[in-house]
């Protein structure tokens, strides 16, 4: 998972952005994307409940996208925390 996050940041070092800053910006982008999908799922739920949208499949797709992005974001977060713990246990 963290390899995918690192691949998103490749090539940004040449533009003057540090690797850590690029990684942080990429992580913040993932969080925003997760929030966007979650908001879209909530809007789809409200539209379905109000009768504005009769398609159950659209509702399920929106909920699945939100769920998958949330799971991915949590997995990346867990990998970052584990990496931090390993760094803190290193002795120099």
N, C-alpha and C positions, 0 to 999 in steps of 0.2 A: 504494500500500500504506500509506504513512504517513498519507494522508488518512483511511483507514478507522480507523486507530489514533487519530487526532485526533478523529474523529467519536464514538468511544467515550467520550471524555473531556469532550464538550460538556455544559454544564449543571452541572458539578461546581465551577466557579469560584464560582458564587453561594453554594454551601454552605460556603465558606471554605477550600476546598482549592485550592492554586495549580495553575496549568496544568501546570507541570513535574511536580509531585507526582502529579497525575491521570494524566499520560502515563506516568510511571514505574510507577504502580500498575497501569495497563492492560497495560503490557508484562510485568510480573511475572505478571499473570493469564494472559496468553497462554502464558508459559513453563510455568506450572502446568498449563494445559489440554493443552499438548503432552506433558508428562510423563504426565498421566492417560491420554491416548490411547495412548501408547507402552506403558504398563503394562498397559492393557487388551488390547493386541495380544499382548504376551508371555503374558498369562494365557490368551488364546484359543489361542495356539500350544501351550502346555503341556496344556491341556484336550484339544486335538486329538491330540497325541502320546500322551497317556495313555488315549485312547479314551473320554474322558468326553463328547466332542462329536464327532459324525460329520459335521457340516455344514462342508464346505469353504467354502461361501459366507460363513458367519459369520466364519470365519478371514480370508478375503480382505477382507471389509468392515472388520474391525478393523485389519488391516494397512494398508489404503488410507487410513482415517481418520488413523492415526498418521503415515503418510507425507505426506499433504496438510498436516496441521497443522505438521509439522516444516519442510516446504518454505516454508510461509507465514511461520513464525517466523524462519527464516533470511533470507527476503526482507526482512522488516521490519528485522531486525538490520542487514543490508547497507545499507538505506536510511538508517538512523540513523547508521551509520558514515560514509557519504558526506556526509550533512548536517553531521556534526561536522567532517569534513575541510574542507568548504567554509567553515564558520565560522572554522576555524583559519587559513585562507588569507586571510581578509578583513583589510584594513588600515583602521584607524580613524584 
